[in-house]
Amino acid sequence: MAAGYGLLYGRLDLEVTRQRIRLAHLPQAFEGFRIVQLSDIHISPFLTGDQLRRCVTIANGLKADLVALTGDFLTDDPGAQGEVVHVLAGLRAPYGAFGCLGNHEYMTETEESITRLFATEQIRILRQERVPIQSHGETLNLIGVDYEQERFARDHVGHLVDRYMAGGEKLVMPGTVNILLNHNPNAFDRAAELGIDLMLAGHTHGGQVSLESAHRGLALARIQTPYVSGWFEKTGSQLYVNRGIGTTGPPIRFGSRPEIAVFELTREG
């Protein structure tokens, strides 16, 4: 019965979550700035283009200033990249849409091709890059990196590294707010070391099948990360782990609804 619920209803029971993010050094021009995050789309027969269009319509209705896409656009079919890019091209925000890549882009060997496809639709995938977001002479620093698999960690297959975000110091801009798009929430400790103010991640699907509402720790994703879903803070840095929209493995969600997140940035304490 639970599996049937998760297949027929749970995986489509989309939730819009809202979070105010307090950033002490936020430039005044960005007070109230709104970011909408979509993650882990995993386009497939279980998350079709038409179903994704519904998500795009919902996202556009949230009136974001900027859209953040945090990876895993595909599941296992490289041939689906054209469709997912075409649908996401319908996203609208005055400051644009930006993204990073996930482990499934690495696994399907589509990192280069999907980045080019997004570029043709004016969606910029940031790959070890930063871009200034400017308003009234003030700036936010937006950073994006590829999915990394740290040696000896429980990460999925990705770019193998000895340390997350090696050389990331060059991407951080002192004196302004730094926002990082990184599919892998396990990189948060390193992001905090680098002085990242806000990191947006995905990857976990919130466990996809989770009983954490009954007892914390009852989510399979905790085998891989302590950062399963929602908001976290560490030494002045903040992390939000999006539960994502699609599924992998069994096309079931239970106790972990698919999610579009909207953040309002503020200086207020």
C-alpha positions as CSV (number, residue, x, y, z in Angstrom):
1,M,0.0,0.0,0.0
2,A,2.8,2.5,0.9
3,A,4.6,1.7,-2.3
4,G,1.4,2.3,-4.3
5,Y,0.9,5.6,-2.6
6,G,4.5,6.6,-3.3
7,L,4.2,5.7,-6.9
8,L,0.8,7.1,-7.8
9,Y,0.6,10.1,-5.5
10,G,3.7,10.8,-3.4
11,R,6.1,11.4,-6.3
12,L,3.7,14.0,-7.8
13,D,2.7,15.7,-4.6
14,L,4.7,18.9,-5.2
15,E,5.3,21.3,-2.4
16,V,6.4,24.9,-2.5
17,T,8.6,25.6,0.5
18,R,9.5,29.2,1.5
19,Q,12.5,30.2,3.5
20,R,13.7,33.6,4.6
21,I,17.5,33.7,4.5
22,R,19.1,36.3,6.8
23,L,22.5,37.5,5.5
24,A,24.1,40.2,7.7
25,H,26.2,41.6,4.8
26,L,23.5,41.6,2.2
27,P,23.7,44.7,0.0
28,Q,20.7,47.0,0.5
29,A,19.8,46.7,-3.2
30,F,19.1,43.0,-2.7
31,E,16.8,43.3,0.3
32,G,13.8,41.1,-0.5
33,F,15.6,39.5,-3.5
34,R,13.9,36.2,-4.3
35,I,15.6,33.0,-5.6
36,V,13.6,30.0,-6.8
37,Q,15.5,26.7,-6.7
38,L,14.6,23.6,-8.7
39,S,16.8,20.5,-8.4
40,D,17.0,16.8,-9.3
41,I,14.5,16.8,-12.1
42,H,15.5,13.4,-13.5
43,I,13.4,13.6,-16.6
44,S,12.2,10.1,-17.4
45,P,9.0,8.2,-18.0
46,F,8.2,8.9,-14.4
47,L,8.8,12.7,-14.7
48,T,7.7,13.6,-18.2
49,G,8.2,16.9,-20.1
50,D,4.5,17.7,-19.5
51,Q,4.9,17.2,-15.8
52,L,8.0,19.3,-15.8
53,R,6.1,22.1,-17.6
54,R,3.7,22.2,-14.7
55,C,6.6,22.7,-12.4
56,V,7.9,25.5,-14.6
57,T,4.5,27.2,-14.5
58,I,4.5,27.0,-10.7
59,A,8.0,28.3,-10.5
60,N,7.2,31.3,-12.7
61,G,4.2,32.0,-10.5
62,L,6.5,32.6,-7.6
63,K,7.9,35.7,-9.3
64,A,11.5,35.0,-8.6
65,D,14.2,37.5,-9.3
66,L,16.6,34.7,-10.2
67,V,16.2,30.9,-10.8
68,A,18.8,28.4,-9.5
69,L,19.0,24.9,-11.0
70,T,21.1,22.5,-8.9
71,G,21.8,19.6,-11.1
72,D,20.6,16.1,-12.1
73,F,18.5,17.2,-15.0
74,L,18.8,13.6,-16.5
75,T,18.4,10.1,-15.1
76,D,20.2,7.7,-17.4
77,D,19.2,8.6,-21.0
78,P,21.5,11.2,-22.7
79,G,18.9,11.5,-25.4
80,A,16.5,13.3,-23.0
81,Q,18.7,16.3,-22.6
82,G,17.1,18.3,-25.4
83,E,13.7,17.9,-23.9
84,V,14.6,18.9,-20.4
85,V,16.5,21.9,-21.6
86,H,13.6,22.9,-23.9
87,V,11.1,22.8,-21.1
88,L,13.3,24.6,-18.6
89,A,13.8,27.4,-21.1
90,G,10.3,28.4,-20.2
91,L,11.6,29.7,-16.8
92,R,11.3,33.4,-16.4
93,A,13.2,35.7,-14.0
94,P,14.5,39.3,-14.5
95,Y,18.1,38.3,-13.4
96,G,18.0,35.1,-15.3
97,A,18.4,31.4,-14.7
98,F,21.7,29.8,-13.6
99,G,22.7,26.3,-12.7
100,C,25.3,23.7,-11.8
101,L,25.7,20.1,-12.9
102,G,24.9,16.9,-10.9
103,N,26.3,13.4,-10.8
104,H,23.9,12.2,-13.4
105,E,25.3,14.6,-16.0
106,Y,28.7,13.1,-15.2
107,M,27.4,9.6,-15.4
108,T,25.6,10.1,-18.7
109,E,28.7,12.0,-20.1
110,T,26.5,15.0,-21.0
111,E,28.3,17.7,-19.0
112,E,29.6,19.5,-22.1
113,S,26.6,19.0,-24.3
114,I,23.9,19.9,-21.9
115,T,25.9,23.1,-20.9
116,R,25.9,24.1,-24.6
117,L,22.2,23.3,-24.9
118,F,21.3,25.5,-21.9
119,A,23.5,28.3,-23.3
120,T,21.4,28.4,-26.5
121,E,18.4,29.1,-24.2
122,Q,20.2,31.8,-22.2
123,I,20.5,29.6,-19.1
124,R,24.1,29.7,-17.8
125,I,25.6,26.6,-16.2
126,L,28.4,27.6,-14.0
127,R,31.3,25.2,-14.0
128,Q,34.0,26.3,-11.6
129,E,32.9,29.8,-12.4
130,R,31.4,32.9,-10.8
131,V,29.2,35.6,-12.1
132,P,28.3,38.9,-10.6
133,I,24.6,39.6,-10.1
134,Q,24.3,43.4,-10.0
135,S,21.6,45.8,-8.9
136,H,21.8,49.5,-8.4
137,G,25.6,49.4,-8.3
138,E,25.7,46.6,-5.7
139,T,26.7,43.0,-6.3
140,L,26.1,39.4,-5.2
141,N,28.7,36.8,-6.2
142,L,27.1,33.7,-7.7
143,I,29.3,30.6,-7.9
144,G,28.7,27.2,-9.5
145,V,30.8,24.0,-9.5
146,D,30.5,20.5,-11.0
147,Y,29.6,17.5,-8.9
148,E,32.7,16.1,-7.1
149,Q,33.3,12.7,-5.6
150,E,35.7,13.0,-2.7
151,R,38.1,10.1,-2.4
152,F,37.1,7.7,0.4
153,A,33.7,9.4,0.9
154,R,30.3,7.8,0.3
155,D,29.6,10.1,-2.7
156,H,28.2,8.9,-5.9
157,V,30.5,8.7,-8.9
158,G,31.7,12.1,-10.1
159,H,34.8,14.1,-10.7
160,L,37.2,12.4,-8.2
161,V,39.0,14.8,-5.9
162,D,41.1,14.7,-2.7
163,R,39.2,17.8,-1.4
164,Y,35.9,19.4,-2.4
165,M,36.3,22.7,-4.3
166,A,40.1,22.6,-4.4
167,G,41.1,26.1,-5.6
168,G,37.7,27.4,-4.6
169,E,39.3,30.4,-2.9
170,K,39.6,32.0,-6.3
171,L,35.9,32.0,-6.8
172,V,34.9,33.7,-3.5
173,M,34.7,37.5,-3.5
174,P,35.5,39.0,-0.1
175,G,33.3,42.0,0.9
176,T,30.1,40.7,-0.6
177,V,27.6,37.9,-0.3
178,N,28.7,34.7,-1.9
179,I,26.1,32.2,-3.1
180,L,27.2,28.7,-4.2
181,L,25.3,26.3,-6.4
182,N,26.7,22.8,-5.7
183,H,24.7,19.6,-6.2
184,N,26.5,17.7,-3.5
185,P,25.6,18.8,0.1
186,N,28.6,17.0,1.4
187,A,30.7,19.9,0.2
188,F,29.0,22.2,2.8
189,D,31.8,21.9,5.4
190,R,34.3,23.0,2.8
191,A,32.0,25.8,1.6
192,A,31.9,27.1,5.2
193,E,35.7,27.1,5.3
194,L,35.8,29.2,2.1
195,G,33.4,31.8,3.5
196,I,30.4,30.9,1.4
197,D,27.4,32.7,2.8
198,L,24.7,30.5,1.3
199,M,25.0,27.1,-0.5
200,L,22.1,25.6,-2.5
201,A,22.3,21.9,-3.0
202,G,20.2,18.9,-3.9
203,H,21.2,15.3,-4.7
204,T,19.5,13.5,-1.7
205,H,15.8,13.7,-2.8
206,G,15.3,14.2,1.0
207,G,15.9,10.5,1.2
208,Q,13.1,9.9,-1.4
209,V,11.7,7.3,1.1
210,S,11.9,8.8,4.5
211,L,10.3,8.3,7.9
212,E,12.1,11.3,9.5
213,S,8.8,12.9,10.4
214,A,8.4,10.0,12.9
215,H,12.0,9.6,13.9
216,R,15.0,11.6,12.8
217,G,17.6,9.4,11.1
218,L,15.1,7.2,9.3
219,A,16.1,8.2,5.8
220,L,18.4,6.2,3.5
221,A,20.2,9.3,2.4
222,R,21.8,9.6,5.9
223,I,24.1,6.8,4.9
224,Q,25.7,9.2,2.5
225,T,25.3,12.6,4.2
226,P,24.2,14.4,7.4
227,Y,22.6,17.0,5.2
228,V,19.5,15.2,4.0
229,S,17.0,18.0,3.4
230,G,16.2,21.6,4.5
231,W,18.1,24.3,6.1
232,F,21.5,24.0,8.0
233,E,23.9,26.5,9.4
234,K,27.6,26.3,10.3
235,T,30.1,29.0,11.3
236,G,28.2,31.7,9.6
237,S,27.5,29.8,6.5
238,Q,24.0,28.5,5.5
239,L,22.9,25.5,3.4
240,Y,19.6,24.6,1.9
241,V,19.2,21.0,0.6
242,N,16.3,20.8,-1.9
243,R,14.4,17.5,-2.0
244,G,14.2,17.8,-5.8
245,I,11.4,17.1,-8.2
246,G,12.1,13.7,-9.8
247,T,13.1,10.2,-8.6
248,T,15.8,7.7,-9.2
249,G,15.7,3.9,-8.6
250,P,12.2,3.0,-7.6
251,P,9.9,5.8,-8.8
252,I,8.4,6.3,-5.3
253,R,8.3,9.1,-2.8
254,F,7.2,8.6,0.7
255,G,7.7,11.1,3.5
256,S,9.7,13.3,1.2
257,R,7.5,15.3,-1.1
258,P,9.0,16.8,-4.3
259,E,9.9,20.4,-3.8
260,I,10.3,23.8,-5.4
261,A,12.0,26.2,-2.9
262,V,11.7,29.9,-2.9
263,F,14.1,32.0,-0.8
264,E,13.7,35.7,0.3
265,L,17.1,37.3,1.1
266,T,17.0,39.8,4.0
267,R,19.4,41.7,6.3
268,E,16.9,41.6,9.1
269,G,18.1,39.8,12.2
